[in-house]
């Protein structure tokens, strides 16, 4: 069995995915009981410096478990002055 989540990438994070659509995001199937950490590895974003990560509007950490049917939003860090 697997979980299905929708992933939206913000900033320059989507550049790694040739067919990424900013409106619909990515549909990802990943193993049951996967965490945000597992998802980042699956997407090859583990080594990328990331900002905030949200699931269904709630801020998460990398150990948070995924939920089937959720929308995940991954933001790059924001800096400025």
C-alpha positions, 0 to 999 in steps of 0.5 A: 500500500502507498500514500498519495500526496500532492507536492507544491514547490516554491521559489527555485525548488521546482527547477529540478523537475522538467515537467513541474506545473506550478498550478497542479504541483506533483502527484507523488506515491510513497510508502505507507508511514513515510515522513517528510524526511522520506518525501524529501529523499524521494524528491532528491531534495534532502541535501537542498537547504529548505525553508518552511514545509507545510501539510494542509496548512500546518507547519511541519518538521522533517520527522512529521508523518505524511497523511494520504491525500494531503497537500505538501508545500515546500518553500526555499529559504527567504532572506533579505533586508 
